[in-house]
Amino acid sequence: MNYAATIGFFDGVHSGHRYLIEQLKEAAAQQQLKSAVITFENHPKEVLIGKSPSLLTTFDERIALLKSLNPDQIYCFNFEIVKDMTAREFMTVLHTQCEVDALLMGYDHRFGSDQLNNIEDYIHIGEDVGIKIIPQQQAPEGDVSSTKIRHALSEGNIHTANKYLGYSYHLSGTVVHGRGIGHQIGFPTANIQTDSQKLIPKAGVYAVETNGHKAIVNIGTNPTVGNSEETIELHIPAFEGELYGQKIDIRFIRRLRDEKKFASLEELTRQIKSDIASL
């Protein structure tokens, strides 16, 4: 049995992507085909203009999220290899090498170096190469995009970002040694080193969850103690144990406040106690 497929980078695998893939599975069943997701190892902008936007998901996170939606197959292309293919050439590859007989196209999605704008052109090419083009219905919740989610996170708007994603935005990273200031004032923190391509939300203090614990995370330069580099510092109330070298996952629940410079460590301590009390 061949495939009905859809194409995209799927950064974040957000609610709009999930709606598209549910439509894909329904269309595949109607066409008596299996379902396949076509995606790319690297962001197209990284190849085309030499710079990728900060990403909502790493490659491994993106593939894991796509697998959780249970398509029958995931095909992953290196965009460097396909970037110069016309729509006809790429569709021919999909049909002959990936056994794609039907293609569900997102309402705003286009592909091919010839930059076709009219879906009728894709339909005609599909008829020539043996692929039926199925236009996607627009998602009922409206236009959700990875770009809008990146903007929300850059503004610290966790509520909107999580709503669009359909899950809590998260950062994963390794716990590394910091300056030890948090420990000195009674609030030991784990400094998290994340993937360099991953989008970091706007500087500030956030309520988060990590490994089943409620916690707070500070993103910023900690101006009260004279730091100059941006760090991600996690404090888990009442936690006792060693975290250095461990990988940890932080899920953002809500933004508590902006980062600010306090007049003293005592004032900072009072504010941290207030932050913890609000969890």
C-alpha positions, -999 to +999 in steps of 0.1 A: +000+000+000+013+034-010+011+067+009-009+099+013+016+125+026+019+161+037+050+182+037+064+207+062+093+216+086+068+213+115+087+234+140+070+229+174+045+204+160+019+228+172-019+226+172-022+236+135+003+209+125-016+184+146-049+193+129-032+189+095-018+154+104-053+143+116-067+155+083-039+135+066-048+103+083-085+108+074-076+115+038-053+085+037-080+062+050-105+076+024-079+070-004-071+035+010-035+046+015-011+047+045-001+081+059+034+097+056+048+129+069+076+146+048+099+168+067+135+182+066+166+178+088+175+215+086+153+246+085+150+259+049+161+294+059+194+280+072+201+267+037+186+295+017+198+326+036+224+311+059+204+317+091+177+297+108+152+313+132+155+302+168+136+269+169+107+257+191+119+221+189+153+205+183+155+179+156+151+150+180+121+167+198+104+174+165+107+139+153+095+125+187+065+147+186+057+137+150+060+100+159+036+106+188+009+115+163+012+080+148+017+085+110+026+053+093+058+067+080+081+098+084+104+107+055+132+132+064+151+150+036+182+171+039+169+205+025+204+212+010+198+182-014+162+192-025+164+230-024+170+234-062+143+209-073+113+223-090+078+213-077+076+188-105+110+173-097+103+170-060+069+155-066+084+130-090+109+119-062+080+116-037+060+094-061+088+072-074+111+069-043+086+074-014+056+058-030+034+089-025+001+087-044-017+116-027-004+149-012-024+169+014-012+205+010-016+230+038-037+261+028-006+283+029+021+258+019+041+260-012+073+241-023+097+239-052+124+262-065+100+275-092+079+291-064+044+283-077+017+303-061-015+287-075-026+253-061-041+246-095-005+244-108+003+217-082-029+198-091-019+198-128+017+186-121+003+160-097-019+146-125+012+143-147+034+125-122+007+104-105+000+123-073-035+135-063-034+169-046-058+173-017-062+209-004-063+212+034-092+228+052-082+257+074-080+247+110-111+257+131-090+276+156-077+299+129-042+307+117-016+291+141+020+294+130+054+287+144+063+323+137+034+335+159+045+312+187+081+324+185+068+360+188+047+351+218+077+335+236+099+364+227+074+387+244+071+364+275+035+355+266+036+319+278-002+316+279-006+323+242+024+302+232+011+272+251-024+277+237-010+277+201+013+247+208-013+226+225+012+217+252+036+236+276+067+250+259+098+233+272+135+236+274+158+207+279+195+209+289+224+198+310+230+212+345+263+230+346+282+248+373+274+284+379+286+311+403+270+296+434+252+328+444+218+311+448+233+286+472+248+314+493+215+331+498+196+299+505+181+293+471+204+269+453+199+270+415+207+246+387+222+264+357+208+249+325+228+248+293+204+243+263+208+236+226+221+267+209+193+267+183+165+265+208+144+296+214+148+310+249+117+330+262+120+366+271+141+374+302+122+372+334+110+348+361+087+320+353+066+293+371+077+260+356+074+222+361+104+199+360+105+161+366+072+163+386+083+193+407+069+228+407+098+253+404+108+288+393+133+296+366+151+329+361+162+338+325+185+368+324+217+383+336+210+385+374+218+422+376+216+422+414+248+401+416+266+418+387+264+390+361+268+400+324+259+368+305+224+355+302+218+323+321+189+300+328+187+293+365+163+268+380+153+266+417+133+236+429+119+244+464+127+218+491+147+197+466+178+180+480+202+162+458+229+165+431+219+177+396+253+185+380+257+168+347+222+156+346+198+164+317+167+182+329+134+193+312+117+226+321+080+231+311+068+267+312+035+273+330+033+311+334+054+342+336+057+357+371+075+389+366+103+408+348+139+404+359+150+435+379+180+447+398+173+448+436+190+471+460+203+443+482+206+405+484+180+407+513+155+424+490+162+398+463+157+370+489+123+384+499+112+385+462+123+349+456+102+338+486+073+357+471+079+340+438+079+306+454+047+313+474+029+320+441+036+286+426 
